[in-house]
Amino acid sequence: MGGNNEKLIIDGNAVYELDMECVRRKKREQEAKNAKWKIEGAEGNITTDGQKQENT
């Protein structure tokens, strides 16, 4: 383990090592995806299956 980019989690007999940079990147990607859904959803262009409706 090196630096502040990794974190150990000990859960009973299991030990997990987290790459904190990867965690931050995934969080940013999820927030960007959520923001996109909010914008498109506010316009009423999203169907229940997550596909964008065609404007006819």
VMD Tcl script that draws the C-alpha trace (Angstrom):
set ca {
  {0.00 0.00 0.00}
  {1.29 3.41 -0.82}
  {0.17 6.93 -0.11}
  {-3.33 8.18 0.51}
  {-4.78 6.58 -2.62}
  {-5.53 3.26 -0.94}
  {-7.62 2.23 2.04}
  {-7.82 -1.08 3.91}
  {-11.13 -2.34 5.25}
  {-11.07 -5.25 7.68}
  {-14.40 -7.06 8.07}
  {-14.02 -10.09 10.29}
  {-11.63 -12.42 8.47}
  {-11.95 -10.55 5.16}
  {-9.58 -7.75 4.17}
  {-10.45 -5.36 1.33}
  {-8.12 -2.87 -0.30}
  {-9.81 0.11 -1.98}
  {-8.22 2.28 -4.64}
  {-9.53 5.69 -3.53}
  {-8.79 7.35 -6.89}
  {-11.00 4.75 -8.56}
  {-13.73 5.37 -5.96}
  {-13.58 9.13 -6.62}
  {-13.67 8.61 -10.39}
  {-16.70 6.31 -10.20}
  {-18.48 8.78 -7.89}
  {-17.87 11.63 -10.39}
  {-19.14 9.45 -13.27}
  {-22.28 8.54 -11.31}
  {-22.94 12.18 -10.38}
  {-22.56 13.21 -14.04}
  {-24.96 10.46 -15.10}
  {-27.49 11.53 -12.45}
  {-27.23 15.18 -13.55}
  {-27.88 14.13 -17.17}
  {-30.96 12.16 -16.12}
  {-32.29 15.11 -14.14}
  {-31.90 17.48 -17.10}
  {-33.40 15.10 -19.67}
  {-36.10 13.98 -17.23}
  {-37.12 17.59 -16.60}
  {-37.64 17.98 -20.35}
  {-39.93 14.93 -20.32}
  {-37.86 13.04 -22.88}
  {-37.06 9.87 -20.92}
  {-39.15 6.69 -21.15}
  {-39.48 4.14 -18.36}
  {-36.80 1.96 -19.97}
  {-34.28 4.84 -19.89}
  {-34.34 5.45 -23.64}
  {-34.83 8.91 -25.05}
  {-38.18 9.42 -26.76}
  {-38.31 10.57 -30.35}
  {-40.04 13.91 -30.76}
  {-42.75 13.50 -33.38}
}
mol new
graphics top color blue
foreach p $ca { graphics top sphere $p radius 0.5 }
foreach p [lrange $ca 0 end-1] q [lrange $ca 1 end] { graphics top cylinder $p $q radius 0.2 }
display resetview
